[in-house]
Amino acid sequence: MTRLILATRNAKKITELRAILADAGLTHDLVGADAYPEVPDVKETGVTFAENALLKAHALARATGHPAIADDSGLCVDVLGGAPGIFSARWAGTHGDDRANLDLLLAQLADIDAPHRGAHFACAAALALPDGTEHVVEGRLEGTLRHTPSGTGGFGYDPVLQPHGETRTCAELSPEEKNAISHRGKAFRALVPVLRDVLG
């Protein structure tokens, strides 16, 4: 069985991706970057989601000798010109402080009325092989931003993005419902044919 390294130490993301890949019929041994504690975290110096995903995937593939998958994703708000974008996880200054990021975003949008609160989640998923081969795919989830958070599922900005055609936020959807429509779900499902092709 081919081992696939997932370039994240985020346990929730690993669980989400295992489910997506399993649903697609892939039975590869999927482990997170925490299985390789000696490999340092990669600085995300790219200016796009795709660049950051490739940086992480290549670094892990080189360090471990196994194919590596990485993603970079974030929230892009129309009235903020696409921000927070690649800075989504550290919008309030500290990387990964979901609550602070959410509070700051809602404060910035406090005076913006519902018709102008369009936003989308974007995800770039990258596969890198130890020989330097690379593939990148992207997925999006369009929606609008609520004025107040709702729901306890998911993570990041899930409690405020309400997908188009939905009455609930991403954080109110079940994991299965969210995976079916999410930006990450779309990107990783788009990567599945590539994985089958490359890894068999």
C-alpha positions, -999 to 999 in steps of 0.1 A, spaced: 0 0 0 14 34 -10 19 58 19 6 93 13 18 121 35 -7 149 42 12 181 48 -7 193 79 -6 187 116 -43 198 119 -61 167 132 -95 179 120 -82 184 84 -66 149 84 -99 134 95 -118 154 68 -94 143 40 -93 107 51 -131 106 47 -130 124 13 -104 100 -1 -121 69 14 -154 79 -2 -136 81 -35 -124 45 -30 -87 53 -23 -73 30 3 -38 44 5 -21 47 39 -28 84 48 -7 99 75 -3 135 87 30 155 90 30 147 127 42 112 117 74 129 108 82 153 137 118 157 126 106 175 94 102 212 101 71 231 92 73 249 58 71 287 57 41 297 35 59 323 14 38 320 -17 14 347 -28 -13 323 -40 -30 292 -25 -15 270 -52 21 283 -45 17 276 -8 3 241 -13 31 232 -37 58 245 -13 44 222 15 39 192 -7 74 193 -23 91 198 11 74 168 26 79 146 -5 116 154 -5 120 149 33 101 116 35 106 99 1 68 95 -2 42 112 -23 28 142 -4 -5 160 -6 -9 196 7 -36 221 5 -38 258 12 -72 273 16 -89 304 29 -118 327 28 -120 354 1 -145 382 8 -158 402 -22 -159 437 -5 -124 431 10 -109 425 -25 -104 388 -19 -89 392 16 -82 376 40 -73 350 13 -39 334 19 -38 353 53 -70 336 65 -54 316 92 -35 345 107 -58 374 99 -59 386 135 -21 382 138 -17 349 155 -17 318 133 -46 295 139 -66 316 164 -100 309 148 -120 330 173 -98 361 170 -98 358 131 -136 355 131 -141 384 155 -118 407 135 -135 398 102 -170 404 116 -159 437 130 -145 448 97 -178 439 79 -202 452 106 -216 480 85 -219 459 53 -255 448 44 -265 413 34 -265 419 -4 -228 429 -3 -216 401 20 -206 377 -8 -176 355 -2 -162 321 -11 -139 295 4 -110 286 -20 -87 256 -18 -57 246 -39 -47 209 -34 -13 198 -46 4 164 -50 41 163 -52 62 132 -58 98 127 -45 111 130 -81 97 166 -83 65 158 -103 36 180 -93 -1 184 -99 -24 212 -86 -62 214 -86 -86 239 -71 -121 240 -56 -145 268 -44 -175 271 -22 -196 302 -29 -218 318 -2 -226 348 19 -214 359 53 -237 359 83 -235 388 108 -231 364 137 -215 329 140 -238 299 141 -230 262 145 -203 242 163 -190 220 135 -160 225 112 -133 251 120 -120 285 108 -147 306 92 -172 278 89 -196 294 115 -202 325 93 -202 313 57 -237 303 45 -233 284 12 -256 295 -17 -288 275 -17 -284 267 20 -301 281 51 -274 269 74 -237 278 78 -209 254 71 -206 249 108 -242 237 110 -238 210 83 -229 174 92 -193 164 82 -208 144 53 -229 173 40 -199 197 43 -175 173 25 -200 170 -4 -200 207 -12 -168 221 4 -140 238 -14 -116 212 1 -139 184 -8 -141 196 -44 -104 201 -47 -94 167 -32 -120 149 -53 -105 165 -84 -71 152 -72 -84 116 -69 -81 108 -107 -46 122 -106 -37 100 -76 -51 70 -93 -31 78 -125 1 85 -107 0 59 -78 -22 32 -93 
